Amino acid sequence: MPHSTRQAHRKSRTGCNKCKERRIKCGEERPSCLNCIKLSVQCNFAELPSASNSASSVSSPAWTNRLSVNTLSGAGGFSIPSDKPSNISQVPQLNILDLELLHHFSTSTGVSLSTNPIIQAMWGIRTPQIAFSNEFVMRGILAVSALHLARLRPERSKVYVPYSIQQYQAALQEAATILPEVTAENCTALQLSAVLTLIYTFGSPQKPPYFVDVGGSRAPEWLSLFRGIKAIAESSSDTLFSGPLAPLFQAGKEREKLRETFTGGIEHLGELRHVILDTVSDDSKAQTYMCTIDGLEKSFAVMHSWPAGTCEMTDVFVWLFDLSEEYLELLKEWTQESLAIFAYLSVLFQRIECYWWMEGWSVHLISQLYPLLDEEHRLWIRWPIEQIGWIPN
C-alpha cells in the first residue's frame, strides 16, 4: 500500500508579527493584513534587511553627483532637508489602503453620489479638502469609499468591508464629541459627516431593521438621520448656503421649488386618501395623514417627470425631511394607516436604486413593513407591492 506524502507548502517569512505570535498563516496584505483587521488589532511587519551595504557599493550616476541640496534650493526657492534618517525605520510609513480609498472617492465614489456635475465636483474635490482639516469627515470618506470598492471588487470585499466598519465607527465617535455644539466653524464638516453617515447606512451590506424599540418607542432608527441633517441645516442655514456646500443646498432648493409647480393627483394615492378618510374617525389624525400624502404625491409627480436614472436623492429625501412630528408619532405607534402610507415610499426608493448605495432598499422597506400590517391593511399596499415586483412569503 503506497504511503501518502504530505504536500509541501511555502512558509511565509514576511508575515506580520501578530500572525507569527498566533502561529497562523498571514495573508500579508498591506498596510494591515486581513487577520488583524478582523481582530481589530494593530498590524505591523518586521523590518526588511537594510540594503545600505549593497547600495554603497554601487556608484551613483554622474548626473546625480551634480545635484546637491544647495543646487535645488537656489533661485527657485525649493529646498530639500539635508538631514538623512540613519535608519529606514525612521521614515514615516504610508497607509496605502487609505490612499487607495481617498483616490477612489475623488475619482469615482464622489461622482456616483449625484447626476449633477456641479455636485459631483463638490463631492470629489471640495469634500476631501474639507476632510484634511476634519478627521471624522476623512474617516467618513474612507468608509463610504471602501463600501463602494467592495461592490466593484467583490473578490476583495473581505478587506474593504471590515475596514469600512472600522472607519465608520471611528467617524461616529469623533463627530459625537462636537455634535452637541454646532457653530459656524464646524457646521460644514458636521453636515458632510451626517450625509456620509446616511449614505453609509443605506449602502451597508447589512441593512438595518426598519423599526427598533428605543426606550419603549418603536421608532424607525435610520429615519432619525434625516432629522439630524435637517437640524444642522436649520441651525446654520446662512453659513451652509454660502459656504462650500452651497451647490448641494441650492440644487435642493431648486428641486423643492419644482415640487410646488406640480398639480393633479396620483390615482393610487387618491384611492389611499379615500380609504383613510372612510375609516379614520379622528379628524386630527385624518388631517395629519392627508398632509403627509400631499407631500408624497408631490414627490411622485417629480419622479414621473424625470427620465429613469436622472433623479436626484433630494427628490425622494425631501419628503422624509419634511415629515411632521405628528405623523412621526403615529409612525412610532405603528398605526396601520401610517405604515400603509410609508409603504408607498418603496416605489420612490426603487426609482433611485440607480445609485449603488440605494440598491435593494425598495424590497427591504416593503418586506419590513408587510408583517406589521393586518390582513385588511395589506390590501391597501397592493399597488406598491406590484410596482416593485415583490412577492410576499
Helices and strands as residue ranges (DSSP letters): H 17-22, H 34-39, H 52-56, H 62-65, H 69-72, G 88-90, H 96-104, I 105-109, H 110-112, H 117-121, I 122-126, H 127-131, H 135-152, G 154-156, H 157-176, H 187-203, E 212-214, E 217-219, H 223-235, H 237-242, H 246-260, H 267-279, H 283-305, H 313-321, H 325-332, H 336-343, H 345-351, G 356-358, H 361-369, G 370-372, H 375-378, G 379-381, H 382-388
